[in-house]
Amino acid sequence: MLNVEGVTMGVNYGTNKVRFTSPVPVGSQVRAGATLASVEEVANGVQIAMDVIVEIKGAPKPACVAQVISRLYR
C-alpha cells in the first residue's frame, strides 16, 4: 500500500512501456497490481513510476503490462 502525505495535487503524467499481451474476453474477471518502480524529485514535488500488471482470472499471461507515471505536488 502506498501512503502519501502533504500532496495538494496529483497529475497523471503518462505511461511508459505499455504492452497489451492478451485480449480480455467479455465477462472476464480482472485484477491489477502495482509496484513502485522509482521516485524522482521535480520542482515542487516528486515524480513516481509504478509498474502495473492487469491479470485475467485463469489466463496464462497478463492482459496488460505498463509503467504509469504520476507527479505529486506539494
PDB file of N, CA, C and O in Angstrom:
ATOM      1  N   MET A   1       0.842  -1.177   0.000  1.00  0.00           N
ATOM      2  CA  MET A   1       0.000   0.000   0.000  1.00  0.00           C
ATOM      3  C   MET A   1       0.884   1.236   0.000  1.00  0.00           C
ATOM      4  O   MET A   1       1.869   1.311   0.735  1.00  0.00           O
ATOM      5  N   LEU A   2       0.528   2.187  -0.818  1.00  0.00           N
ATOM      6  CA  LEU A   2       1.283   3.436  -0.929  1.00  0.00           C
ATOM      7  C   LEU A   2       0.550   4.512  -0.152  1.00  0.00           C
ATOM      8  O   LEU A   2      -0.609   4.805  -0.442  1.00  0.00           O
ATOM      9  N   ASN A   3       1.208   5.102   0.828  1.00  0.00           N
ATOM     10  CA  ASN A   3       0.623   6.166   1.622  1.00  0.00           C
ATOM     11  C   ASN A   3       1.415   7.443   1.364  1.00  0.00           C
ATOM     12  O   ASN A   3       2.618   7.497   1.619  1.00  0.00           O
ATOM     13  N   VAL A   4       0.732   8.472   0.855  1.00  0.00           N
ATOM     14  CA  VAL A   4       1.397   9.727   0.511  1.00  0.00           C
ATOM     15  C   VAL A   4       0.736  10.852   1.303  1.00  0.00           C
ATOM     16  O   VAL A   4      -0.489  10.963   1.327  1.00  0.00           O
ATOM     17  N   GLU A   5       1.550  11.686   1.949  1.00  0.00           N
ATOM     18  CA  GLU A   5       1.028  12.791   2.743  1.00  0.00           C
ATOM     19  C   GLU A   5       1.567  14.119   2.222  1.00  0.00           C
ATOM     20  O   GLU A   5       2.635  14.168   1.612  1.00  0.00           O
ATOM     21  N   GLY A   6       0.824  15.188   2.466  1.00  0.00           N
ATOM     22  CA  GLY A   6       1.270  16.535   2.112  1.00  0.00           C
ATOM     23  C   GLY A   6       1.153  16.872   0.643  1.00  0.00           C
ATOM     24  O   GLY A   6       1.805  17.807   0.177  1.00  0.00           O
ATOM     25  N   VAL A   7       0.343  16.141  -0.098  1.00  0.00           N
ATOM     26  CA  VAL A   7       0.172  16.384  -1.532  1.00  0.00           C
ATOM     27  C   VAL A   7      -1.055  17.268  -1.748  1.00  0.00           C
ATOM     28  O   VAL A   7      -2.133  16.992  -1.220  1.00  0.00           O
ATOM     29  N   THR A   8      -0.878  18.329  -2.528  1.00  0.00           N
ATOM     30  CA  THR A   8      -2.014  19.207  -2.842  1.00  0.00           C
ATOM     31  C   THR A   8      -2.608  18.910  -4.211  1.00  0.00           C
ATOM     32  O   THR A   8      -3.755  19.262  -4.486  1.00  0.00           O
ATOM     33  N   MET A   9      -1.820  18.258  -5.073  1.00  0.00           N
ATOM     34  CA  MET A   9      -2.318  17.938  -6.411  1.00  0.00           C
ATOM     35  C   MET A   9      -1.531  16.753  -6.979  1.00  0.00           C
ATOM     36  O   MET A   9      -0.311  16.676  -6.835  1.00  0.00           O
ATOM     37  N   GLY A  10      -2.248  15.838  -7.623  1.00  0.00           N
ATOM     38  CA  GLY A  10      -1.633  14.727  -8.325  1.00  0.00           C
ATOM     39  C   GLY A  10      -1.990  14.797  -9.799  1.00  0.00           C
ATOM     40  O   GLY A  10      -3.128  15.108 -10.149  1.00  0.00           O
ATOM     41  N   VAL A  11      -1.027  14.509 -10.665  1.00  0.00           N
ATOM     42  CA  VAL A  11      -1.240  14.595 -12.107  1.00  0.00           C
ATOM     43  C   VAL A  11      -0.836  13.273 -12.756  1.00  0.00           C
ATOM     44  O   VAL A  11       0.265  12.773 -12.523  1.00  0.00           O
ATOM     45  N   ASN A  12      -1.728  12.709 -13.572  1.00  0.00           N
ATOM     46  CA  ASN A  12      -1.374  11.550 -14.380  1.00  0.00           C
ATOM     47  C   ASN A  12      -0.469  12.067 -15.489  1.00  0.00           C
ATOM     48  O   ASN A  12      -0.934  12.741 -16.408  1.00  0.00           O
ATOM     49  N   TYR A  13       0.808  11.758 -15.408  1.00  0.00           N
ATOM     50  CA  TYR A  13       1.802  12.333 -16.316  1.00  0.00           C
ATOM     51  C   TYR A  13       1.972  11.517 -17.590  1.00  0.00           C
ATOM     52  O   TYR A  13       2.488  12.030 -18.584  1.00  0.00           O
ATOM     53  N   GLY A  14       1.544  10.245 -17.579  1.00  0.00           N
ATOM     54  CA  GLY A  14       1.636   9.436 -18.788  1.00  0.00           C
ATOM     55  C   GLY A  14       2.016   8.000 -18.494  1.00  0.00           C
ATOM     56  O   GLY A  14       1.960   7.542 -17.353  1.00  0.00           O
ATOM     57  N   THR A  15       2.406   7.293 -19.555  1.00  0.00           N
ATOM     58  CA  THR A  15       2.794   5.889 -19.419  1.00  0.00           C
ATOM     59  C   THR A  15       4.053   5.597 -20.220  1.00  0.00           C
ATOM     60  O   THR A  15       4.360   6.271 -21.203  1.00  0.00           O
ATOM     61  N   ASN A  16       4.767   4.580 -19.776  1.00  0.00           N
ATOM     62  CA  ASN A  16       5.935   4.064 -20.490  1.00  0.00           C
ATOM     63  C   ASN A  16       5.716   2.580 -20.730  1.00  0.00           C
ATOM     64  O   ASN A  16       4.997   1.935 -19.968  1.00  0.00           O
ATOM     65  N   LYS A  17       6.310   2.037 -21.754  1.00  0.00           N
ATOM     66  CA  LYS A  17       6.372   0.595 -21.970  1.00  0.00           C
ATOM     67  C   LYS A  17       5.017  -0.100 -21.848  1.00  0.00           C
ATOM     68  O   LYS A  17       4.911  -1.089 -21.124  1.00  0.00           O
ATOM     69  N   VAL A  18       3.996   0.378 -22.522  1.00  0.00           N
ATOM     70  CA  VAL A  18       2.678  -0.259 -22.463  1.00  0.00           C
ATOM     71  C   VAL A  18       2.643  -1.438 -23.426  1.00  0.00           C
ATOM     72  O   VAL A  18       2.978  -1.305 -24.603  1.00  0.00           O
ATOM     73  N   ARG A  19       2.226  -2.609 -22.902  1.00  0.00           N
ATOM     74  CA  ARG A  19       2.093  -3.810 -23.725  1.00  0.00           C
ATOM     75  C   ARG A  19       0.750  -4.458 -23.433  1.00  0.00           C
ATOM     76  O   ARG A  19       0.438  -4.748 -22.278  1.00  0.00           O
ATOM     77  N   PHE A  20      -0.048  -4.689 -24.473  1.00  0.00           N
ATOM     78  CA  PHE A  20      -1.298  -5.427 -24.362  1.00  0.00           C
ATOM     79  C   PHE A  20      -0.990  -6.849 -24.822  1.00  0.00           C
ATOM     80  O   PHE A  20      -0.953  -7.129 -26.020  1.00  0.00           O
ATOM     81  N   THR A  21      -0.770  -7.739 -23.862  1.00  0.00           N
ATOM     82  CA  THR A  21      -0.232  -9.061 -24.170  1.00  0.00           C
ATOM     83  C   THR A  21      -1.288 -10.132 -24.386  1.00  0.00           C
ATOM     84  O   THR A  21      -0.973 -11.220 -24.867  1.00  0.00           O
ATOM     85  N   SER A  22      -2.540  -9.841 -24.036  1.00  0.00           N
ATOM     86  CA  SER A  22      -3.601 -10.832 -24.188  1.00  0.00           C
ATOM     87  C   SER A  22      -4.955 -10.122 -24.237  1.00  0.00           C
ATOM     88  O   SER A  22      -5.173  -9.171 -23.487  1.00  0.00           O
ATOM     89  N   PRO A  23      -5.872 -10.569 -25.112  1.00  0.00           N
ATOM     90  CA  PRO A  23      -7.203  -9.955 -25.133  1.00  0.00           C
ATOM     91  C   PRO A  23      -7.996 -10.335 -23.880  1.00  0.00           C
ATOM     92  O   PRO A  23      -7.748 -11.377 -23.274  1.00  0.00           O
ATOM     93  N   VAL A  24      -8.943  -9.487 -23.503  1.00  0.00           N
ATOM     94  CA  VAL A  24      -9.793  -9.739 -22.343  1.00  0.00           C
ATOM     95  C   VAL A  24     -11.183 -10.113 -22.846  1.00  0.00           C
ATOM     96  O   VAL A  24     -11.896  -9.254 -23.365  1.00  0.00           O
ATOM     97  N   PRO A  25     -11.586 -11.389 -22.703  1.00  0.00           N
ATOM     98  CA  PRO A  25     -12.923 -11.793 -23.136  1.00  0.00           C
ATOM     99  C   PRO A  25     -14.014 -11.078 -22.317  1.00  0.00           C
ATOM    100  O   PRO A  25     -13.823 -10.794 -21.135  1.00  0.00           O
ATOM    101  N   VAL A  26     -15.129 -10.797 -22.944  1.00  0.00           N
ATOM    102  CA  VAL A  26     -16.261 -10.164 -22.266  1.00  0.00           C
ATOM    103  C   VAL A  26     -16.659 -11.022 -21.071  1.00  0.00           C
ATOM    104  O   VAL A  26     -16.750 -12.245 -21.173  1.00  0.00           O
ATOM    105  N   GLY A  27     -16.893 -10.367 -19.939  1.00  0.00           N
ATOM    106  CA  GLY A  27     -17.310 -11.056 -18.740  1.00  0.00           C
ATOM    107  C   GLY A  27     -16.177 -11.610 -17.889  1.00  0.00           C
ATOM    108  O   GLY A  27     -16.428 -12.214 -16.846  1.00  0.00           O
ATOM    109  N   SER A  28     -14.948 -11.416 -18.314  1.00  0.00           N
ATOM    110  CA  SER A  28     -13.794 -11.919 -17.559  1.00  0.00           C
ATOM    111  C   SER A  28     -13.621 -11.164 -16.244  1.00  0.00           C
ATOM    112  O   SER A  28     -13.986  -9.994 -16.129  1.00  0.00           O
ATOM    113  N   GLN A  29     -13.058 -11.857 -15.257  1.00  0.00           N
ATOM    114  CA  GLN A  29     -12.668 -11.202 -14.018  1.00  0.00           C
ATOM    115  C   GLN A  29     -11.225 -10.751 -14.171  1.00  0.00           C
ATOM    116  O   GLN A  29     -10.357 -11.539 -14.547  1.00  0.00           O
ATOM    117  N   VAL A  30     -10.972  -9.477 -13.877  1.00  0.00           N
ATOM    118  CA  VAL A  30      -9.624  -8.928 -13.986  1.00  0.00           C
ATOM    119  C   VAL A  30      -9.209  -8.316 -12.659  1.00  0.00           C
ATOM    120  O   VAL A  30     -10.047  -7.927 -11.845  1.00  0.00           O
ATOM    121  N   ARG A  31      -7.906  -8.239 -12.458  1.00  0.00           N
ATOM    122  CA  ARG A  31      -7.369  -7.548 -11.291  1.00  0.00           C
ATOM    123  C   ARG A  31      -6.069  -6.879 -11.704  1.00  0.00           C
ATOM    124  O   ARG A  31      -5.394  -7.318 -12.635  1.00  0.00           O
ATOM    125  N   ALA A  32      -5.731  -5.811 -10.995  1.00  0.00           N
ATOM    126  CA  ALA A  32      -4.493  -5.089 -11.283  1.00  0.00           C
ATOM    127  C   ALA A  32      -3.661  -5.003 -10.017  1.00  0.00           C
ATOM    128  O   ALA A  32      -4.186  -4.853  -8.914  1.00  0.00           O
ATOM    129  N   GLY A  33      -2.372  -5.099 -10.196  1.00  0.00           N
ATOM    130  CA  GLY A  33      -1.423  -4.918  -9.104  1.00  0.00           C
ATOM    131  C   GLY A  33      -0.352  -3.940  -9.542  1.00  0.00           C
ATOM    132  O   GLY A  33      -0.065  -3.809 -10.732  1.00  0.00           O
ATOM    133  N   ALA A  34       0.237  -3.254  -8.577  1.00  0.00           N
ATOM    134  CA  ALA A  34       1.258  -2.262  -8.918  1.00  0.00           C
ATOM    135  C   ALA A  34       2.396  -2.308  -7.906  1.00  0.00           C
ATOM    136  O   ALA A  34       2.190  -2.585  -6.724  1.00  0.00           O
ATOM    137  N   THR A  35       3.593  -2.032  -8.395  1.00  0.00           N
ATOM    138  CA  THR A  35       4.761  -1.889  -7.526  1.00  0.00           C
ATOM    139  C   THR A  35       5.452  -0.576  -7.860  1.00  0.00           C
ATOM    140  O   THR A  35       5.478  -0.150  -9.015  1.00  0.00           O
ATOM    141  N   LEU A  36       6.001   0.048  -6.854  1.00  0.00           N
ATOM    142  CA  LEU A  36       6.701   1.311  -7.033  1.00  0.00           C
ATOM    143  C   LEU A  36       8.047   1.047  -7.693  1.00  0.00           C
ATOM    144  O   LEU A  36       8.883   0.335  -7.138  1.00  0.00           O
ATOM    145  N   ALA A  37       8.259   1.617  -8.873  1.00  0.00           N
ATOM    146  CA  ALA A  37       9.497   1.394  -9.632  1.00  0.00           C
ATOM    147  C   ALA A  37      10.549   2.462  -9.338  1.00  0.00           C
ATOM    148  O   ALA A  37      11.736   2.156  -9.225  1.00  0.00           O
ATOM    149  N   SER A  38      10.107   3.730  -9.213  1.00  0.00           N
ATOM    150  CA  SER A  38      11.077   4.801  -8.951  1.00  0.00           C
ATOM    151  C   SER A  38      10.379   6.043  -8.415  1.00  0.00           C
ATOM    152  O   SER A  38       9.179   6.242  -8.603  1.00  0.00           O
ATOM    153  N   VAL A  39      11.172   6.872  -7.742  1.00  0.00           N
ATOM    154  CA  VAL A  39      10.720   8.175  -7.248  1.00  0.00           C
ATOM    155  C   VAL A  39      11.821   9.170  -7.569  1.00  0.00           C
ATOM    156  O   VAL A  39      12.985   8.956  -7.228  1.00  0.00           O
ATOM    157  N   GLU A  40      11.443  10.267  -8.233  1.00  0.00           N
ATOM    158  CA  GLU A  40      12.412  11.316  -8.581  1.00  0.00           C
ATOM    159  C   GLU A  40      11.866  12.664  -8.149  1.00  0.00           C
ATOM    160  O   GLU A  40      10.671  12.928  -8.283  1.00  0.00           O
ATOM    161  N   GLU A  41      12.737  13.514  -7.633  1.00  0.00           N
ATOM    162  CA  GLU A  41      12.309  14.863  -7.270  1.00  0.00           C
ATOM    163  C   GLU A  41      12.151  15.705  -8.524  1.00  0.00           C
ATOM    164  O   GLU A  41      12.968  15.642  -9.443  1.00  0.00           O
ATOM    165  N   VAL A  42      11.080  16.497  -8.546  1.00  0.00           N
ATOM    166  CA  VAL A  42      10.842  17.501  -9.588  1.00  0.00           C
ATOM    167  C   VAL A  42      10.503  18.797  -8.867  1.00  0.00           C
ATOM    168  O   VAL A  42      10.307  18.798  -7.651  1.00  0.00           O
ATOM    169  N   ALA A  43      10.433  19.890  -9.598  1.00  0.00           N
ATOM    170  CA  ALA A  43      10.112  21.179  -8.982  1.00  0.00           C
ATOM    171  C   ALA A  43       8.795  21.078  -8.214  1.00  0.00           C
ATOM    172  O   ALA A  43       7.769  20.710  -8.786  1.00  0.00           O
ATOM    173  N   ASN A  44       8.822  21.401  -6.932  1.00  0.00           N
ATOM    174  CA  ASN A  44       7.647  21.434  -6.045  1.00  0.00           C
ATOM    175  C   ASN A  44       7.005  20.073  -5.788  1.00  0.00           C
ATOM    176  O   ASN A  44       5.854  20.021  -5.355  1.00  0.00           O
ATOM    177  N   GLY A  45       7.713  18.968  -6.041  1.00  0.00           N
ATOM    178  CA  GLY A  45       7.105  17.670  -5.776  1.00  0.00           C
ATOM    179  C   GLY A  45       7.983  16.506  -6.186  1.00  0.00           C
ATOM    180  O   GLY A  45       9.209  16.607  -6.228  1.00  0.00           O
ATOM    181  N   VAL A  46       7.321  15.390  -6.489  1.00  0.00           N
ATOM    182  CA  VAL A  46       8.025  14.185  -6.906  1.00  0.00           C
ATOM    183  C   VAL A  46       7.320  13.552  -8.096  1.00  0.00           C
ATOM    184  O   VAL A  46       6.118  13.732  -8.294  1.00  0.00           O
ATOM    185  N   GLN A  47       8.079  12.816  -8.874  1.00  0.00           N
ATOM    186  CA  GLN A  47       7.529  12.016  -9.969  1.00  0.00           C
ATOM    187  C   GLN A  47       7.717  10.557  -9.589  1.00  0.00           C
ATOM    188  O   GLN A  47       8.819  10.128  -9.246  1.00  0.00           O
ATOM    189  N   ILE A  48       6.618   9.793  -9.653  1.00  0.00           N
ATOM    190  CA  ILE A  48       6.706   8.372  -9.325  1.00  0.00           C
ATOM    191  C   ILE A  48       6.375   7.535 -10.555  1.00  0.00           C
ATOM    192  O   ILE A  48       5.546   7.913 -11.382  1.00  0.00           O
ATOM    193  N   ALA A  49       7.039   6.398 -10.653  1.00  0.00           N
ATOM    194  CA  ALA A  49       6.757   5.420 -11.709  1.00  0.00           C
ATOM    195  C   ALA A  49       6.276   4.148 -11.027  1.00  0.00           C
ATOM    196  O   ALA A  49       6.925   3.640 -10.113  1.00  0.00           O
ATOM    197  N   MET A  50       5.136   3.639 -11.477  1.00  0.00           N
ATOM    198  CA  MET A  50       4.559   2.415 -10.935  1.00  0.00           C
ATOM    199  C   MET A  50       4.480   1.382 -12.052  1.00  0.00           C
ATOM    200  O   MET A  50       3.966   1.667 -13.134  1.00  0.00           O
ATOM    201  N   ASP A  51       4.995   0.171 -11.786  1.00  0.00           N
ATOM    202  CA  ASP A  51       4.850  -0.944 -12.722  1.00  0.00           C
ATOM    203  C   ASP A  51       3.506  -1.602 -12.446  1.00  0.00           C
ATOM    204  O   ASP A  51       3.264  -2.083 -11.339  1.00  0.00           O
ATOM    205  N   VAL A  52       2.637  -1.626 -13.442  1.00  0.00           N
ATOM    206  CA  VAL A  52       1.271  -2.134 -13.290  1.00  0.00           C
ATOM    207  C   VAL A  52       1.083  -3.378 -14.161  1.00  0.00           C
ATOM    208  O   VAL A  52       1.490  -3.405 -15.322  1.00  0.00           O
ATOM    209  N   ILE A  53       0.465  -4.397 -13.583  1.00  0.00           N
ATOM    210  CA  ILE A  53       0.126  -5.616 -14.319  1.00  0.00           C
ATOM    211  C   ILE A  53      -1.368  -5.863 -14.161  1.00  0.00           C
ATOM    212  O   ILE A  53      -1.873  -5.920 -13.040  1.00  0.00           O
ATOM    213  N   VAL A  54      -2.073  -6.010 -15.273  1.00  0.00           N
ATOM    214  CA  VAL A  54      -3.500  -6.335 -15.266  1.00  0.00           C
ATOM    215  C   VAL A  54      -3.633  -7.801 -15.660  1.00  0.00           C
ATOM    216  O   VAL A  54      -3.232  -8.196 -16.754  1.00  0.00           O
ATOM    217  N   GLU A  55      -4.202  -8.609 -14.754  1.00  0.00           N
ATOM    218  CA  GLU A  55      -4.307 -10.047 -14.962  1.00  0.00           C
ATOM    219  C   GLU A  55      -5.759 -10.458 -15.210  1.00  0.00           C
ATOM    220  O   GLU A  55      -6.694  -9.817 -14.729  1.00  0.00           O
ATOM    221  N   ILE A  56      -5.922 -11.541 -15.970  1.00  0.00           N
ATOM    222  CA  ILE A  56      -7.231 -12.131 -16.246  1.00  0.00           C
ATOM    223  C   ILE A  56      -7.300 -13.442 -15.462  1.00  0.00           C
ATOM    224  O   ILE A  56      -6.384 -14.261 -15.541  1.00  0.00           O
ATOM    225  N   LYS A  57      -8.368 -13.641 -14.715  1.00  0.00           N
ATOM    226  CA  LYS A  57      -8.509 -14.869 -13.928  1.00  0.00           C
ATOM    227  C   LYS A  57      -8.459 -16.096 -14.838  1.00  0.00           C
ATOM    228  O   LYS A  57      -9.221 -16.206 -15.798  1.00  0.00           O
ATOM    229  N   GLY A  58      -7.543 -17.019 -14.517  1.00  0.00           N
ATOM    230  CA  GLY A  58      -7.405 -18.262 -15.260  1.00  0.00           C
ATOM    231  C   GLY A  58      -6.583 -18.177 -16.535  1.00  0.00           C
ATOM    232  O   GLY A  58      -6.387 -19.195 -17.199  1.00  0.00           O
ATOM    233  N   ALA A  59      -6.097 -16.997 -16.896  1.00  0.00           N
ATOM    234  CA  ALA A  59      -5.316 -16.835 -18.126  1.00  0.00           C
ATOM    235  C   ALA A  59      -3.829 -17.065 -17.839  1.00  0.00           C
ATOM    236  O   ALA A  59      -3.351 -16.735 -16.754  1.00  0.00           O
ATOM    237  N   PRO A  60      -3.102 -17.625 -18.802  1.00  0.00           N
ATOM    238  CA  PRO A  60      -1.681 -17.909 -18.581  1.00  0.00           C
ATOM    239  C   PRO A  60      -0.782 -16.667 -18.593  1.00  0.00           C
ATOM    240  O   PRO A  60       0.316 -16.694 -18.039  1.00  0.00           O
ATOM    241  N   LYS A  61      -1.240 -15.588 -19.218  1.00  0.00           N
ATOM    242  CA  LYS A  61      -0.422 -14.374 -19.227  1.00  0.00           C
ATOM    243  C   LYS A  61      -1.305 -13.155 -18.987  1.00  0.00           C
ATOM    244  O   LYS A  61      -2.519 -13.226 -19.179  1.00  0.00           O
ATOM    245  N   PRO A  62      -0.711 -12.036 -18.568  1.00  0.00           N
ATOM    246  CA  PRO A  62      -1.496 -10.846 -18.245  1.00  0.00           C
ATOM    247  C   PRO A  62      -2.111 -10.190 -19.481  1.00  0.00           C
ATOM    248  O   PRO A  62      -1.669 -10.410 -20.608  1.00  0.00           O
ATOM    249  N   ALA A  63      -3.130  -9.387 -19.241  1.00  0.00           N
ATOM    250  CA  ALA A  63      -3.777  -8.644 -20.321  1.00  0.00           C
ATOM    251  C   ALA A  63      -2.962  -7.404 -20.691  1.00  0.00           C
ATOM    252  O   ALA A  63      -2.891  -7.021 -21.859  1.00  0.00           O
ATOM    253  N   CYS A  64      -2.351  -6.785 -19.683  1.00  0.00           N
ATOM    254  CA  CYS A  64      -1.609  -5.542 -19.924  1.00  0.00           C
ATOM    255  C   CYS A  64      -0.475  -5.423 -18.919  1.00  0.00           C
ATOM    256  O   CYS A  64      -0.621  -5.763 -17.745  1.00  0.00           O
ATOM    257  N   VAL A  65       0.652  -4.936 -19.404  1.00  0.00           N
ATOM    258  CA  VAL A  65       1.802  -4.619 -18.563  1.00  0.00           C
ATOM    259  C   VAL A  65       2.216  -3.200 -18.951  1.00  0.00           C
ATOM    260  O   VAL A  65       2.443  -2.915 -20.127  1.00  0.00           O
ATOM    261  N   ALA A  66       2.314  -2.312 -17.960  1.00  0.00           N
ATOM    262  CA  ALA A  66       2.636  -0.910 -18.259  1.00  0.00           C
ATOM    263  C   ALA A  66       3.371  -0.272 -17.099  1.00  0.00           C
ATOM    264  O   ALA A  66       3.343  -0.771 -15.974  1.00  0.00           O
ATOM    265  N   GLN A  67       4.028   0.834 -17.388  1.00  0.00           N
ATOM    266  CA  GLN A  67       4.610   1.665 -16.342  1.00  0.00           C
ATOM    267  C   GLN A  67       3.873   2.996 -16.376  1.00  0.00           C
ATOM    268  O   GLN A  67       3.895   3.707 -17.381  1.00  0.00           O
ATOM    269  N   VAL A  68       3.222   3.321 -15.266  1.00  0.00           N
ATOM    270  CA  VAL A  68       2.401   4.528 -15.163  1.00  0.00           C
ATOM    271  C   VAL A  68       3.191   5.599 -14.419  1.00  0.00           C
ATOM    272  O   VAL A  68       3.755   5.335 -13.357  1.00  0.00           O
ATOM    273  N   ILE A  69       3.230   6.806 -14.976  1.00  0.00           N
ATOM    274  CA  ILE A  69       3.991   7.913 -14.397  1.00  0.00           C
ATOM    275  C   ILE A  69       3.011   8.945 -13.815  1.00  0.00           C
ATOM    276  O   ILE A  69       2.073   9.372 -14.489  1.00  0.00           O
ATOM    277  N   SER A  70       3.241   9.332 -12.569  1.00  0.00           N
ATOM    278  CA  SER A  70       2.419  10.360 -11.912  1.00  0.00           C
ATOM    279  C   SER A  70       3.325  11.397 -11.289  1.00  0.00           C
ATOM    280  O   SER A  70       4.457  11.105 -10.905  1.00  0.00           O
ATOM    281  N   ARG A  71       2.815  12.608 -11.193  1.00  0.00           N
ATOM    282  CA  ARG A  71       3.530  13.666 -10.475  1.00  0.00           C
ATOM    283  C   ARG A  71       2.670  14.106  -9.305  1.00  0.00           C
ATOM    284  O   ARG A  71       1.472  14.349  -9.446  1.00  0.00           O
ATOM    285  N   LEU A  72       3.301  14.203  -8.162  1.00  0.00           N
ATOM    286  CA  LEU A  72       2.636  14.619  -6.930  1.00  0.00           C
ATOM    287  C   LEU A  72       3.266  15.925  -6.480  1.00  0.00           C
ATOM    288  O   LEU A  72       4.476  15.998  -6.265  1.00  0.00           O
ATOM    289  N   TYR A  73       2.435  16.964  -6.336  1.00  0.00           N
ATOM    290  CA  TYR A  73       2.937  18.296  -5.986  1.00  0.00           C
ATOM    291  C   TYR A  73       2.555  18.663  -4.575  1.00  0.00           C
ATOM    292  O   TYR A  73       1.482  18.307  -4.088  1.00  0.00           O
ATOM    293  N   ARG A  74       3.463  19.393  -3.915  1.00  0.00           N
ATOM    294  CA  ARG A  74       3.247  19.865  -2.539  1.00  0.00           C
ATOM    295  C   ARG A  74       2.426  21.128  -2.544  1.00  0.00           C
ATOM    296  O   ARG A  74       2.136  21.681  -1.483  1.00  0.00           O
TER     297      ARG A  74
END
